[in-house]
Amino acid sequence: MPKYYPDDIIRECLARLDKGVAVHTLVLWTKHPAALLSGPLHGFLSGLIKDGSQIFIQLTITGMGAKVIGANKNGDWKIEPNSPPYEDALALLPELIEFTGGAGRIKVRIDPLVKVKDLAGRQYSNVKLIEPILVEAAGHAIDNFSFSFLEPGYHAKVDRRFKSIGCEIIRFSEFERAIIAENFRTLESRYKVKIYACCVEGFEGSACIDGKLLSGLHPAKDECDPRELRRRPKCGCVSSVDLGGWPVKKCPTGCDYCYANPVYI
């Protein structure tokens, strides 16, 4: 939404503020950090911060932005065709930290981790990019990371899309998952960070909207609603309002694995 629907964010927030509803924390998911640093949305968010609200950024950096990872029926395969290169997103971390008021208000989502097969049968995975992304972010004092796995059979629309372009989602084996988990423990110890799983079978549950964390980070230490909705197994997110509404807004970033991508073929 910050990139393609900034006016909707502003309108939905104002509708609540005009009714006297306080905004404890506005949590924004994006692959486009530049959208938060200029234009009317930046001015509006700056005003929220000035008035005592908190901005928390869920910054998705998978390492696959605008990158050719293989071939599909249409030619070169960019699984995230309109997402910025990960180097460009990482370069904006200092500005994002200054804007939000601290590295603790940014979570980097290396999400999803993928294992896919292209039209020629070649496999690609972004797992090898976990460490360089994490190291760069940790160098700016960011210590909060999350991930999930791209799974076949989870969204029928996504499976159809992959089939239509001649590509395939491959499930990480249990052995591969164990290796990744062990690698995460090593990275956590080495860089003094925490890597959370977002609703991943076999991994500890966590919260993207973490009430305890958001309450502790709040400039006035105001408590947010602590109720956990438990809409998905292993999800510890607290009560919140989705400003995106329903149906899901079309996202022109065009990631092939995303349920919000309207393109099938």
Residue pairs with C-beta under 8 A, 6 or more apart in sequence:
1 8
1 9
1 28
1 29
1 30
1 243
1 244
1 249
2 9
2 28
2 30
2 32
2 35
2 36
2 41
3 30
3 31
3 32
3 35
3 253
4 249
4 251
4 252
4 253
5 244
5 249
6 35
6 39
6 40
6 41
7 40
8 243
8 244
8 249
9 26
9 28
9 41
9 44
9 243
10 40
10 41
10 44
12 243
12 245
13 23
13 26
13 44
13 48
13 243
16 23
16 241
17 23
22 53
23 48
23 53
24 53
24 54
24 214
24 218
24 222
24 224
24 225
25 53
25 54
25 55
25 56
25 214
25 217
25 218
25 224
26 45
26 48
26 53
26 54
26 55
26 56
27 56
27 57
27 58
27 208
27 209
27 214
27 240
28 36
28 55
28 56
28 57
28 58
29 58
29 60
29 109
30 36
30 57
30 58
30 59
30 60
31 59
31 60
31 61
31 65
31 80
31 83
31 84
31 89
31 253
32 83
32 84
32 253
33 57
33 59
33 84
33 89
33 92
33 93
33 95
33 96
34 84
34 92
35 41
36 42
36 45
36 57
36 96
36 99
37 92
37 95
37 96
37 99
42 99
45 55
45 99
46 99
48 55
49 55
49 100
49 101
52 219
52 220
54 105
54 214
54 217
54 218
54 219
55 99
55 100
55 105
56 100
56 105
56 106
56 107
56 214
56 217
57 96
57 100
57 105
57 106
57 107
58 107
58 109
58 208
59 89
59 96
59 106
59 107
59 108
59 109
60 108
60 109
60 111
61 86
61 89
61 90
61 108
61 109
61 110
61 133
61 137
62 80
62 83
62 86
62 110
62 111
62 112
62 113
62 114
62 126
62 129
63 86
63 110
63 126
63 129
63 130
63 132
63 133
64 78
64 79
64 80
64 83
64 86
64 114
64 126
64 129
65 80
65 83
65 84
65 85
65 86
65 88
65 89
66 78
66 80
66 81
66 82
66 83
66 84
66 85
67 78
67 79
67 80
67 85
68 76
68 77
68 78
69 77
69 78
69 79
69 116
69 118
69 124
70 77
70 116
70 118
70 119
70 120
70 122
70 124
70 167
71 77
71 118
71 119
71 120
71 122
72 118
72 119
72 165
72 166
72 167
73 119
73 164
73 165
73 166
74 165
77 118
77 119
77 165
77 167
79 114
79 116
79 255
79 256
79 257
80 253
80 254
80 255
80 256
81 253
81 254
81 255
82 252
82 253
82 254
83 253
83 255
86 129
86 133
90 133
90 136
90 137
93 106
93 136
93 137
93 140
93 142
94 140
96 106
97 103
97 105
97 106
97 140
97 141
97 142
100 106
101 219
102 217
103 140
103 141
103 142
103 143
104 143
104 144
104 213
104 217
105 217
106 142
106 144
107 142
107 144
107 145
107 146
107 208
108 133
108 134
108 137
108 142
108 144
108 145
108 146
109 145
109 146
109 147
109 198
110 126
110 129
110 130
110 133
110 134
110 145
110 146
110 147
111 146
111 147
111 148
111 198
112 147
112 148
112 149
112 150
112 257
113 125
113 126
113 127
113 130
113 147
113 148
113 149
113 150
113 172
113 180
114 124
114 125
114 126
114 149
114 150
114 169
114 257
115 123
115 124
115 125
115 127
115 150
115 169
115 170
115 171
115 172
115 176
116 123
116 124
116 125
116 150
116 162
116 167
116 168
116 169
116 170
117 123
117 124
117 167
117 168
117 170
118 124
118 166
118 167
119 165
119 166
119 167
123 170
127 180
130 147
130 183
130 187
131 187
134 145
134 187
134 191
134 193
134 195
135 191
137 145
138 191
138 192
138 193
142 193
143 191
143 192
143 193
143 194
144 193
144 194
144 196
145 193
145 194
145 195
145 196
146 195
146 196
146 197
146 198
146 206
146 208
147 195
147 196
147 197
147 198
147 200
148 197
148 198
148 199
148 200
149 171
149 172
149 177
149 200
150 169
150 257
151 169
151 171
152 159
152 168
152 169
152 170
152 171
153 159
155 259
157 259
157 264
158 169
158 256
158 257
158 258
158 259
159 169
160 264
161 256
161 261
161 263
161 264
161 265
162 168
162 169
162 256
164 264
164 265
165 256
165 265
167 256
169 257
172 180
174 202
177 202
181 202
181 203
184 195
187 193
187 195
188 194
188 195
196 204
196 206
197 203
197 204
197 205
197 206
197 234
198 206
198 208
198 235
199 205
199 232
199 233
199 234
199 235
200 234
201 233
201 234
203 234
204 234
205 233
205 234
205 235
205 236
206 234
206 236
207 213
207 228
207 235
207 236
207 237
207 238
208 237
209 237
209 238
209 240
210 236
210 237
210 238
211 224
211 225
211 226
211 228
211 238
212 226
214 224
214 238
215 221
215 222
215 223
215 224
215 226
218 224
224 238
225 238
225 239
225 240
226 238
226 239
227 238
227 239
228 235
228 236
228 237
228 238
228 239
229 235
229 237
229 238
229 239
229 240
230 236
231 237
248 259
248 260
249 260
250 260
250 261
250 262
251 258
251 260
251 261
253 261
254 261
254 263
255 261
